[in-house]
Amino acid sequence: MIFRTLAVDKQTKARCGELRLANHSISTPVFMPVGTQGTIKTLTPQQLKETNTKIILCNAYHLCLRPGEKIIRQSGGLHKFIGWDGAIITDSGGYQVFSLTGLTKVSDNGVEFQSPIDGTRMFLTPERMMQIQNDIGADVIMPFDECVPYPCEQDKAGVAVKRTVEWAERCLNAHKNKQQTLFGIVQGSVFRELRIECARKLVEMNFEGYSIGGLSVGEGAFLMNEVLDYTVDYLPQERPRYLMGVGFPIDIINAVERGIDMFDCVVPTRNGRNGCAFTSAGKIKILNSQYKEDKESLDKTCGCYTCRNFTRAYLRHLFLANEILGLTLISLHNIFYFQNLMQQIRESIMKGGFKDFKAEFLLKQSE
């Protein structure tokens, strides 16, 4: 992996760069749609390409449960299995293991839990998670980490940081596929000293990139931005920074302002499936009665397939009729909107006008 910075905003920490992986070149800041099970819900890979998406996120934990890494490996790797020739990043699933499964026992060695699919008892270790991700074959992979909920006692968060650091080192040692880029994950909840301690120890291990995990879990925008303000300062300038699980457009802009390069979130597709569209003038809830006879497109400034071809009235009709096409069309629009937003952010940084871009964005959203 090669990462280079192309421009830095003079008034903030915002930066524009290029991330070169083994077979892909990606402009940053970048948004990565979430395809947990190896699919961006309701969209085909071809539709996704039309949104100018270059990289997606899948979840190794979910994929090892079903269909299993063996099937993916025998199919020629994750790219071929899901029919996506863009870049892929896999999350190790630390967050999911600790929040979504019937967790029964966690130790320094790993996590024992019950499969939410068939109830099978399972035991995941850092070494096992590296084997799974090496077999799956994504371009960028994540170490196994312990993500605590919010709120969390500082002592508990401290134990999780110690375990996260130890597991990160074990993942480094177990990582066998050198065509894949391995990031470290900074944990520590909202405790400054824990975040800094975790960042420093991970930097000593010399990861190729650094993720900031354990945010957007209920702490609110103020605390999240505060954590980013001081954590970024302890991460290397020459390595990419990835904020996991964020977010809404304003959260992304605020994080870019603080020096973040990479984002993933279910927000555009989850909102799309619920009839909520992001537009240049704010969110539209398509089921509202005011759109019953509305012949306008979702967003007059948008060039996506949905906005070029369909009215708000038609989209509302699809949702009322429980037609799957409605979910597809608004999800498609939302991802296009997010990718266009990232393009505008990159251009504003390159031109030296990021602060003005942010101010104009906020003004339009409040009109």
Secondary structure, DSSP 8 states (H G I E B T S, - for coil): -EEEEEEE-SSSS-EEEEEE-SS-EEEESEEEEB-TTSS-TT--HHHHHTTT--EEEEEHHHHHHTT-HHHHHHTTSHHHHHT--SEEEEE--HHHHHHTSEEEEE-SS-EEEE-TTT--EEEE-HHHHHHHHHHHT-SEE--------SS--HHHHHHHHHHHHHHHHHHHHH---TTSEEEEEE--TT-HHHHHHHHHHHHHTT-SEEEE-S-SSSSHHHHHHHHHHHHGGGS-TTS-EEETTB-SHHHHHHHHHTT--EEEESHHHHHHHTTEEEETTEEEETTSGGGTT--S-S-TT--SHHHHH--HHHHHHHHHTT-HHHHHHHHHHHHHHHHHHHHHHHHHHHTT-HHHHHHHHHHHHH-
